[in-house]
């Protein structure tokens, strides 16, 4: 009788750990794909931020910052 209860508890704990691990990896994959398709910042937002900080944004500087952010995102 007690051996059956032990097996039920072991199976429940393993199922819980497996479910948490699987859910984590699925959510991680989903968020990575979402951020790749919908980047959190674009050139217009970057240009606006630079103007608010008092800098005059040149296209070269914006391209350089976008490239740096994209490289950081792929790591």
HUBELMO-V496150 format. One record per residue. N is the residue number from 1. RES is the residue in three letters. SS is DSSP state (2 for helix, 1 for strand, 0 for the rest). OMEGA is omega in whole degrees, 0 to 359 (999 if undefined). D_LAST is the distance of its C-alpha to the last C-alpha in Angstrom with 2 decimals. Layout:
BEGIN
{{N;RES;SS;OMEGA;D_LAST} {N;RES;SS;OMEGA;D_LAST}}
END
This chain:
BEGIN
{{1;UNK;0;181;52.87} {2;UNK;2;178;50.49} {3;UNK;2;177;48.61} {4;UNK;2;179;47.82} {5;UNK;2;179;46.47} {6;UNK;2;179;44.21} {7;UNK;2;178;42.78} {8;UNK;2;180;42.21} {9;UNK;2;179;40.35} {10;UNK;2;181;38.18} {11;UNK;2;180;37.36} {12;UNK;2;179;36.62} {13;UNK;2;178;34.23} {14;UNK;2;178;32.40} {15;UNK;2;179;32.22} {16;UNK;2;179;30.87} {17;UNK;2;178;28.13} {18;UNK;2;179;27.23} {19;UNK;2;179;27.27} {20;UNK;2;180;25.03} {21;UNK;2;180;22.43} {22;UNK;2;178;22.68} {23;UNK;2;179;22.57} {24;UNK;2;183;19.42} {25;UNK;2;177;17.49} {26;UNK;2;179;19.17} {27;UNK;2;179;18.41} {28;UNK;2;179;14.68} {29;UNK;2;180;14.61} {30;UNK;2;182;16.88} {31;UNK;2;178;14.94} {32;UNK;2;178;11.67} {33;UNK;2;180;14.12} {34;UNK;2;181;16.03} {35;UNK;2;177;13.40} {36;UNK;2;180;12.41} {37;UNK;2;182;16.19} {38;UNK;0;182;17.08} {39;UNK;0;184;14.75} {40;UNK;0;181;15.99} {41;UNK;0;178;17.02} {42;UNK;0;185;18.61} {43;UNK;2;182;20.47} {44;UNK;2;178;23.68} {45;UNK;2;179;22.34} {46;UNK;2;179;20.74} {47;UNK;2;180;24.11} {48;UNK;2;179;26.01} {49;UNK;2;180;24.09} {50;UNK;2;179;24.70} {51;UNK;2;179;28.35} {52;UNK;2;178;28.76} {53;UNK;0;177;27.56} {54;UNK;0;178;30.23} {55;UNK;0;175;28.22} {56;UNK;0;186;29.25} {57;UNK;0;172;26.23} {58;UNK;0;181;26.37} {59;UNK;2;179;24.58} {60;UNK;2;180;23.02} {61;UNK;2;179;21.58} {62;UNK;2;178;20.33} {63;UNK;2;180;18.65} {64;UNK;2;180;17.02} {65;UNK;2;178;15.74} {66;UNK;2;178;14.55} {67;UNK;2;179;12.68} {68;UNK;2;180;11.05} {69;UNK;2;178;10.20} {70;UNK;2;177;8.90} {71;UNK;2;179;6.62} {72;UNK;2;182;5.48} {73;UNK;2;183;5.56} {74;UNK;2;180;3.82} {75;UNK;0;999;0.00}}
END
